[in-house]
Amino acid sequence: MSILQRYILVDLIKVLLLVITIMTVLLVFVGVFKEAVDRGLGPLHMLQILPYIVPSLLPYTIPATLLLAVCIVYGRLAADYEITAAKAAGINVLSLLAPAFFLGGTLTVCSLLLNDQVIPWSMANIQRVVTLAMEDIFFDVLSGQHMVEYPDKGWAITVSGVDKEQRRLYRPNLRYTVGGEQYVAQVREAVLRIDLEKERVILQPTDARFAGPGRISIRLKEGDIELPLPMSSQKVNARHISISDIRKQLDQFDEARCEAEEAQIVRTAFALAMGEFDSLAETPMAEQSNKIIASTSQSRKHSTELHNRFALSCSCFFFALVGGPFSILQARRQFLTSFFLCFLPILLVYYPVVLLMMSLAKSGSVNPAWAMWTGNAILLAGAIFVLRIAVRR
């Protein structure tokens, strides 16, 4: 790079780091508060998940902060007539815009890595904190009230004492429902743990006595008792898994859909051959249809997320492509005015188009392979328009 390009690039990086730090600090408290409310976490656990919330916010803050940094730096250069002086010295405007394009390309790669590797890692750590938080909340309630009850989950438990350090319950009495039948368990003591992946509360009893629907008492020495998790964890979102895992799940959805379609075809063929037309409306046929619909829906959602991940990452480059020449043309305005004049059309056109295409792709109306790039195509058209004017003037 030339001295002038390095000078511009350093200015861009300084402003970008300052702006992205301020925006991330402001947004991170909103993200932590929302996560805490959704999962019922306390202040201590909020502080524990704080470092893991930041990566999930960066892919959304980076494009806007890059646009603001570009408007600030190039707006100042143009206002101080440094762009005019450089052109008088025979330096092309494209050469001056190269640092912004380079930084936009670099942030595109960084944003893709964040989406593909860092965010799944951070979400796994949030799940780990939530698991410990659920156990702490559970034992706090048992210590204070000696009873917890979850009618919607079909079970309740009372205890005479709790050892929080060893995760041990003393004299727990358990009522739970399995297959519509109610069971009662009297246990001398039990160790409790929570499996967040399976969304189960697991009791490891010692000297347990069970009474079933017929009130027949059975004494068991070993055997875990698994119960539905009262504070259900959120299901894993496609955004929170890596690209390789998304592709693996797409293959699984395709296999499940093909198997369901083949089974449906076979059942339909037998029903038509045997003249059993009433069986076409029976439960097995409906189940196969539901499997096909569910697999197709999940496949569309994951495919949309896959293409959206690349398109969203590349938006950093297109934001820089638009912001650089536009801020040069708005040399006499304040940098905030230039930023809002540039960002307002993006806010009113780019993001609604992206959301619309995302919704249509998930419903199967359009192909996500090209639909998720529609917003970037609009940015590219706008960038070519303002870039031609900036180069001429």
C-alpha positions in Angstrom: 0.0 0.0 0.0 1.1 3.6 -0.6 1.5 6.0 2.3 -1.8 7.7 1.6 -3.7 4.4 1.5 -2.1 3.3 4.8 -3.0 6.6 6.3 -6.7 6.2 5.3 -6.8 2.5 6.4 -5.4 3.4 9.9 -8.0 6.1 10.2 -10.8 3.7 9.2 -9.6 1.1 11.7 -9.4 3.6 14.6 -12.9 4.9 13.9 -14.3 1.4 13.3 -13.0 0.1 16.6 -14.3 3.1 18.5 -17.8 3.0 17.0 -18.2 -0.8 17.2 -17.1 -0.8 20.8 -19.7 1.8 21.7 -22.5 0.1 19.8 -21.6 -3.3 21.1 -21.6 -2.1 24.7 -25.0 -0.5 24.3 -26.5 -3.6 22.6 -24.9 -6.2 24.8 -26.9 -5.2 27.8 -30.1 -5.5 25.8 -29.0 -8.9 24.7 -28.0 -10.1 28.1 -31.3 -8.8 29.6 -33.4 -10.6 27.0 -31.4 -13.8 27.5 -31.8 -13.6 31.3 -35.5 -12.9 31.1 -36.1 -15.8 28.6 -34.2 -18.3 30.8 -35.0 -17.0 34.3 -31.4 -16.2 35.2 -30.1 -14.1 38.1 -27.6 -11.3 38.2 -24.6 -13.6 38.7 -25.5 -15.7 35.8 -26.1 -12.6 33.6 -22.5 -11.6 34.2 -21.3 -15.1 33.3 -23.0 -15.1 29.9 -22.0 -11.5 29.2 -18.8 -12.4 27.3 -20.7 -15.0 25.2 -23.4 -12.6 24.1 -21.0 -10.2 22.3 -20.1 -12.6 19.3 -23.8 -13.1 18.5 -24.3 -9.3 18.2 -21.2 -8.5 16.1 -22.5 -9.8 12.7 -25.3 -7.3 12.9 -23.3 -4.3 14.2 -20.3 -4.7 12.0 -21.9 -3.6 8.6 -23.6 -0.5 10.1 -20.5 0.5 12.1 -18.3 0.0 9.0 -20.6 2.3 7.0 -20.4 5.0 9.8 -16.6 4.7 9.9 -16.4 5.1 6.1 -18.7 8.1 6.1 -16.6 9.8 8.9 -13.2 9.2 7.3 -14.0 9.9 3.7 -16.4 12.8 4.6 -13.6 14.4 6.5 -11.1 13.8 3.7 -13.5 15.4 1.2 -14.4 18.3 3.4 -10.7 19.1 3.9 -10.2 19.0 0.2 -7.7 16.2 0.5 -9.6 14.2 -2.1 -9.3 17.2 -4.5 -5.6 17.6 -3.8 -5.0 13.9 -4.4 -6.9 14.0 -7.7 -4.9 17.1 -8.7 -1.8 15.1 -8.1 -3.0 12.4 -10.5 -4.3 9.9 -7.9 -7.5 8.1 -8.9 -10.4 8.1 -6.5 -10.6 4.3 -6.8 -7.1 4.2 -5.3 -8.3 6.3 -2.4 -11.3 4.0 -1.9 -9.2 0.8 -2.0 -8.6 0.8 1.9 -12.4 0.9 2.5 -12.9 -2.0 0.0 -10.0 -3.9 1.6 -11.4 -3.4 5.1 -14.9 -4.4 3.9 -13.5 -7.6 2.4 -11.6 -8.4 5.6 -14.6 -7.9 7.7 -16.6 -10.1 5.4 -14.3 -13.0 6.2 -14.3 -12.1 9.9 -18.1 -12.0 10.0 -18.3 -15.4 8.2 -16.0 -16.9 10.8 -18.0 -15.4 13.6 -21.2 -16.9 12.2 -19.7 -20.3 11.5 -17.3 -20.9 14.4 -17.5 -18.3 17.2 -21.3 -18.0 17.6 -21.8 -21.8 17.9 -19.0 -21.9 20.5 -20.5 -19.0 22.5 -24.0 -20.5 22.4 -22.6 -23.8 23.7 -21.1 -21.9 26.6 -24.4 -20.1 27.3 -26.1 -23.4 27.4 -23.6 -24.6 29.9 -24.2 -21.6 32.1 -27.9 -22.0 31.8 -27.6 -25.7 32.9 -25.8 -24.7 36.1 -28.3 -21.9 36.6 -31.2 -24.3 36.3 -29.7 -26.6 38.9 -29.0 -23.7 41.2 -32.6 -22.3 40.8 -34.0 -25.8 41.4 -32.1 -26.4 44.6 -32.8 -22.9 45.9 -36.5 -23.5 45.6 -36.2 -26.9 47.3 -34.1 -25.5 50.1 -36.6 -22.7 50.8 -39.9 -24.4 50.2 -39.0 -28.1 50.4 -41.3 -28.6 47.4 -41.5 -27.9 43.7 -44.5 -28.6 41.5 -44.9 -28.4 37.7 -48.5 -29.5 36.8 -47.9 -28.7 33.1 -45.0 -31.2 33.1 -46.9 -33.8 35.2 -44.7 -34.1 38.2 -44.0 -32.7 41.7 -41.4 -33.4 44.4 -41.2 -32.8 48.1 -38.0 -33.2 50.2 -37.0 -33.1 53.9 -33.5 -31.7 53.2 -31.1 -30.6 50.5 -27.3 -30.7 50.1 -26.6 -28.2 47.3 -22.8 -28.9 47.1 -23.3 -32.6 46.4 -26.6 -32.1 44.6 -28.3 -34.6 46.9 -31.9 -34.7 48.0 -32.9 -36.3 51.4 -36.2 -38.2 51.7 -37.7 -37.0 48.4 -41.2 -38.0 47.6 -42.0 -37.9 43.9 -45.3 -37.9 42.0 -45.1 -38.1 38.2 -47.1 -39.2 35.2 -46.0 -41.6 32.5 -48.3 -42.4 29.6 -51.3 -40.9 31.3 -50.7 -43.1 34.4 -49.6 -41.6 37.7 -46.8 -43.0 39.8 -45.5 -42.3 43.3 -41.9 -42.8 44.4 -40.6 -42.7 48.0 -36.8 -42.5 48.1 -34.4 -42.5 51.0 -32.1 -40.1 49.2 -31.2 -39.2 45.6 -28.7 -37.3 43.5 -30.2 -34.8 41.1 -28.7 -33.6 37.8 -30.1 -31.9 34.7 -29.3 -33.0 31.2 -30.0 -29.9 29.0 -29.4 -31.7 25.7 -32.1 -34.3 26.4 -34.1 -31.7 28.4 -34.5 -34.1 31.3 -34.3 -33.9 35.1 -32.5 -37.1 36.2 -32.8 -38.5 39.7 -30.4 -41.2 40.8 -32.3 -42.8 43.8 -31.0 -44.9 46.6 -33.5 -47.4 48.1 -36.6 -46.3 46.2 -40.1 -47.7 46.5 -42.6 -47.2 43.6 -46.3 -47.4 43.5 -48.1 -47.6 40.2 -51.7 -47.2 39.0 -52.7 -50.4 40.8 -51.0 -49.1 44.0 -48.7 -52.1 44.0 -45.5 -51.1 45.8 -42.2 -52.2 44.3 -38.8 -51.7 46.0 -35.8 -51.0 43.7 -32.2 -50.5 44.6 -31.0 -49.0 41.3 -32.4 -47.2 38.2 -32.6 -43.6 37.3 -35.9 -41.6 37.2 -36.1 -39.2 34.2 -38.5 -36.3 34.2 -39.4 -33.6 31.7 -37.3 -30.4 32.3 -39.5 -27.8 33.9 -37.6 -24.8 32.5 -37.4 -26.0 28.9 -34.4 -24.8 27.1 -34.8 -23.2 23.7 -34.4 -25.4 20.8 -31.1 -25.1 18.8 -31.5 -22.5 16.2 -30.0 -23.0 12.7 -28.1 -19.8 13.3 -26.3 -21.3 16.2 -24.7 -24.2 14.4 -21.8 -24.3 12.0 -22.1 -24.5 8.2 -20.9 -28.1 8.1 -23.6 -29.1 10.6 -26.2 -27.3 8.6 -25.2 -29.2 5.5 -25.3 -32.5 7.4 -28.8 -31.7 8.7 -29.9 -30.8 5.2 -28.8 -34.3 4.1 -30.7 -35.8 7.0 -33.9 -33.9 6.1 -33.6 -34.9 2.5 -33.2 -38.6 3.5 -36.2 -38.4 5.9 -38.3 -36.8 3.2 -37.4 -39.4 0.6 -38.1 -42.2 3.0 -41.5 -40.8 3.9 -42.4 -40.2 0.3 -41.4 -43.8 -0.7 -43.4 -45.2 2.2 -46.4 -43.1 1.2 -46.1 -44.2 -2.4 -46.0 -47.9 -1.4 -49.0 -47.5 0.9 -50.9 -45.7 -1.7 -50.1 -48.3 -4.4 -51.2 -51.2 -2.1 -54.4 -49.3 -1.2 -55.3 -48.7 -4.8 -54.4 -52.2 -5.9 -56.5 -53.8 -3.2 -59.3 -51.3 -3.6 -59.0 -50.2 0.0 -59.6 -46.5 -0.7 -60.7 -45.7 2.9 -57.1 -46.5 4.1 -55.8 -43.5 2.2 -57.3 -41.3 4.9 -56.1 -43.4 7.8 -53.5 -42.4 10.4 -50.4 -44.0 8.8 -50.9 -42.0 5.6 -51.4 -38.8 7.5 -48.3 -39.5 9.6 -46.2 -39.9 6.4 -47.6 -36.7 5.0 -46.8 -34.9 8.2 -43.2 -36.2 8.1 -42.8 -35.0 4.5 -44.2 -31.5 5.4 -42.0 -31.3 8.5 -38.8 -32.4 6.7 -39.5 -30.0 3.8 -40.1 -27.1 6.2 -36.9 -27.7 8.1 -34.9 -28.2 4.9 -36.1 -24.8 3.7 -35.3 -23.0 6.9 -31.8 -24.5 7.1 -31.1 -23.8 3.4 -32.2 -20.2 3.9 -29.9 -19.8 6.9 -27.0 -21.3 4.9 -27.3 -18.8 2.0 -28.2 -15.9 4.3 -25.0 -16.5 6.3 -22.8 -15.9 3.3 -25.0 -13.0 2.0 -25.0 -11.3 5.4 -21.3 -11.6 5.8 -20.7 -10.1 2.3 -22.9 -7.1 3.1 -19.9 -5.6 4.9 -18.1 -5.2 1.5 -21.2 -3.8 -0.2 -21.8 -1.3 2.6 -18.2 0.0 2.2 -18.7 0.0 -1.6 -21.7 2.3 -1.2 -20.5 4.4 1.7 -17.1 5.5 0.4 -18.1 7.3 -2.8 -21.4 8.6 -1.3 -19.5 10.3 1.6 -17.1 11.9 -0.9 -20.0 13.3 -2.8 -21.5 14.7 0.4 -18.2 16.5 1.3 -19.8 19.7 2.6 -22.2 18.0 4.9 -21.6 16.8 8.5 -20.5 13.1 8.6 -23.6 12.2 10.6 -25.8 13.8 8.0 -24.0 11.8 5.3 -24.3 8.6 7.3 -28.1 9.0 7.8 -28.6 10.0 4.1 -26.8 6.8 3.1 -28.2 4.5 5.8 -31.8 5.6 5.5 -32.3 4.1 2.0 -30.5 1.0 3.3 -32.9 0.8 6.3 -36.0 1.4 4.1 -35.0 -0.8 1.2 -32.2 -3.3 1.9 -33.4 -4.7 5.2 -37.1 -5.1 4.2 -36.0 -6.8 1.0 -33.8 -9.2 3.0 -36.5 -10.0 5.5 -39.1 -10.4 2.7 -36.8 -12.8 0.7 -36.0 -14.7 3.9 -39.7 -15.2 4.6 -40.4 -16.3 1.0 -37.4 -18.6 1.0 -38.6 -20.3 4.2 -42.1 -20.8 2.7 -40.6 -22.3 -0.5 -41.9 -19.5 -2.8 -38.4 -18.6 -4.0 -35.0 -20.2 -4.2 -32.8 -19.0 -1.3 -29.6 -19.5 -3.5 -30.4 -16.3 -5.3 -33.1 -14.7 -3.1 -30.8 -14.0 -0.1 -28.4 -12.1 -2.4 -31.2 -9.7 -3.7 -30.4 -7.1 -1.0 -26.7 -7.2 -1.9 -27.6 -6.8 -5.6 -29.5 -3.7 -4.7 -26.5 -2.3 -2.8 -24.2 -3.1 -5.7 -26.5 -1.2 -8.2 -26.5 1.8 -5.9 -22.7 1.6 -5.4 -22.1 1.5 -9.2 -24.3 4.6 -9.6 -22.6 6.7 -6.9 -19.1 5.4 -7.8 -19.4 6.6 -11.4 -20.4 10.1 -10.2 -17.6 10.2 -7.7 -15.0 9.2 -10.3 -16.2 11.8 -12.8 -16.2 14.6 -10.3 
